[in-house]
Amino acid sequence: MDDDDTAAATAVDSDALPATIWNWNDKPRMVVQQADEFKNDNFLKGCKWSPDGLCLMTCSNDSRIRLFNLPYQLHPSYTKEDSKNETTASLDCVLQMREPEGIYDYNWYPSMNSSCPETCCLICTSKDQPIHLWDAYNGSLRASYCAFNHLDEVISAYSLGFTPDANRVYAGYRGEIRIFDVARPGRASKHQNTKGVQRGIISCFGFPTDFRDLYAAGSYDRSIGLYSDSDGSHICSLLGHSGGVTHLLFSNDGNRLYSGGRKDNELLCWDIRQPGEVLFRTERAVETNQRIYFDLDRGGDWLVSGQQCGKVRVWKVGSDEDFKADQVALPYFEFDSHLSAVNGVSLHPYLPLLATASGQRVFKDFGDSDSENDGEFTSPDNSLKIWSIK
């Protein structure tokens, strides 16, 4: 983030605001997009608003984390008087952090607030590298957290998750979870073997905001494990996905767990009060191994997901009474957003704004052409967009 821009835009206390009322009755209006940063084979791998809502983070195929400030024209303090002599909003990259190899996972520090520079950081993991904690103000490396195998070689974490209190980082490996103290960089960690219940790679984490001595871990073996944080004991397993689990998200009240997988056309909603029962299912188009993100608004009323077909799909999921056990929930709204897979969706924490990211690996058809370029990588749409929902 840029110090000057941060000073001009003060973070809003989202806890003091009512849950945002999203108007999905009309097609969202695209207010700004960025494609110049993501040309040729540099497809995106998702996007995430910062907890304070002033910054947007992306991950892309060139092994870079990029940060974009919220355009000041979209900030709630911006008035019509300010707009008299202003140009159209732009989405410009203000900071980049590059990893040596492909990035597997990345997350904001959960207590991040632009008015407190010490909280402005993010974490990511990449191939054959330690876990890195990056400074979101100047792009410097703050700390590294290292896991080693029996040959004393660095092993990569495939997934990351901060605890809600921001004191620990959970890292997923093959048949194992390691827990690092954020304040103690290095190789010291707590080990938790999952091979007895989840033999595959631990691919994602989910934490209820009130923590309640519970967290969820997804695996590429198609299972979701619920564990106790205090002693690491396995509580139960949730089974129902046809593909490896790639994303987990708790509702704010902690009573629901949403899950999605690769090569899996369903999002599942689990009732944590009755573990093992699917409250409802939703359908989306996910036909490859690509991680396709979904998001839930702060009030827990709207579930939004990207799709392989370039569309964004929205479901109204507020009340348990609206669903019968294991029923398929019909979409409330759907709109075309990109010409390629929408792998990232992120609802702004307090404004009616939706960020979407697109791109995927696509190869030309060899066909009957004699061109030497046949089979090279192409991508119809690598772009980052912000949509207004009101």
Secondary structure, DSSP 8 states (H G I E B T S, - for coil): --HHHHHHS----GGGS-------SS--EEEEEE-TTS-TT--EEEEEE-TTSSEEEEEETTSEEEEEE--GGGSTT--TTTTTT-------EEEEEE-SS-EEEEEE-TT--TTSGGG-EEEEEETTS-EEEEETTT--EEEEE--B-TTS-B---SEEEE-TTSSEEEEEEBTEEEEEETTS-BS--EEEE-TTT--SBEEEEE--TT-TT-EEEEETTSEEEEE-TTT--EEEEEE--SS-EEEEEE-TTSSEEEEEETT--EEEEEETTSTT-EEEEEE----SSS---EEE-TTS-EEEEE-TTSEEEEEE---GGG--TTEEE--SEEEE--SS-EEEEEE-SSSSEEEEEE---EE---TT---TTTT-EE-S---EEEEE--
